[in-house]
Amino acid sequence: MPTLRQSIRPTLCIVLAATLVVFLISPLDETQWAAGIRAGASANGGEGSEGSGPGGPIRFIGPIVKMSILMGVPALITLGIRRLIRRFRVPA
């Protein structure tokens, strides 16, 4: 099982790459194309309207936190199950 030192570098690389992607696509939020998609979603009963999204730093931090939670929680559950299996496995 990899130690924290061995697994931290790939994890940080993934988080940094995701952060870079978020920063690169964030200018698309201000385009007419994005406004058209939001208008179509609100016309179809979707949530949100013009200007209702978060502003400032939360606009960038929110997706990173969401990604960390959606990837981190299943990873921790998997590691816990793996440790339980190793603990109770009968040696052959």
C-alpha positions in Angstrom: 0.0 0.0 0.0 1.5 3.4 -1.0 2.4 5.7 1.8 1.1 9.2 2.1 4.4 10.5 0.8 4.1 8.3 -2.3 0.5 9.3 -3.0 0.6 13.0 -2.3 2.5 14.0 -5.4 0.0 12.4 -7.9 -2.9 13.8 -5.9 -1.4 17.3 -5.9 -0.8 17.0 -9.7 -4.4 16.1 -10.3 -5.7 19.0 -8.1 -3.3 21.5 -9.7 -4.4 20.3 -13.2 -8.1 20.7 -12.3 -7.4 24.1 -10.8 -5.7 25.1 -14.1 -8.6 23.9 -16.1 -11.1 25.8 -13.9 -9.1 29.0 -14.3 -8.8 28.5 -18.1 -12.5 28.0 -18.7 -13.7 30.6 -16.2 -13.7 33.4 -18.8 -16.3 31.4 -20.8 -18.8 32.3 -18.0 -19.0 35.9 -19.3 -19.7 35.0 -23.0 -23.0 35.2 -24.8 -22.9 31.5 -25.3 -23.0 30.9 -21.6 -25.8 33.4 -21.2 -27.8 31.6 -23.8 -27.3 28.3 -22.0 -28.4 29.8 -18.7 -31.4 31.5 -20.4 -32.4 28.1 -21.9 -32.1 26.4 -18.5 -34.2 28.9 -16.7 -36.8 28.8 -19.4 -36.9 25.0 -19.0 -37.5 25.3 -15.2 -33.8 25.0 -14.3 -32.3 27.0 -11.4 -30.4 30.2 -11.8 -30.9 33.4 -13.6 -28.6 36.2 -14.9 -26.3 37.3 -12.1 -27.4 34.8 -9.6 -24.2 32.8 -9.5 -21.5 33.2 -6.9 -18.9 35.9 -7.4 -15.4 36.6 -6.3 -13.1 33.9 -5.0 -15.9 31.5 -4.3 -16.4 31.2 -8.1 -13.0 29.5 -8.3 -12.9 27.7 -4.9 -16.3 26.1 -5.2 -15.4 23.7 -8.1 -12.2 22.7 -6.4 -13.9 21.9 -3.2 -16.6 20.0 -5.1 -14.0 18.0 -6.9 -12.1 17.3 -3.7 -15.2 16.0 -2.0 -16.5 14.0 -4.9 -13.1 12.3 -5.3 -11.9 12.3 -1.7 -14.9 10.7 0.0 -15.1 7.6 -2.2 -11.3 7.3 -2.0 -11.3 7.4 1.8 -14.2 4.9 1.9 -12.2 2.6 -0.5 -9.1 2.8 1.7 -11.1 2.0 4.8 -12.7 -1.0 3.2 -9.3 -2.1 1.9 -7.7 -1.9 5.4 -10.6 -3.8 6.9 -10.2 -6.6 4.3 -6.5 -6.8 5.0 -7.0 -6.8 8.8 -9.5 -9.7 8.7 -8.1 -11.7 5.8 -7.0 -15.2 6.9 -3.5 -16.0 5.8 -3.3 -18.9 3.4 
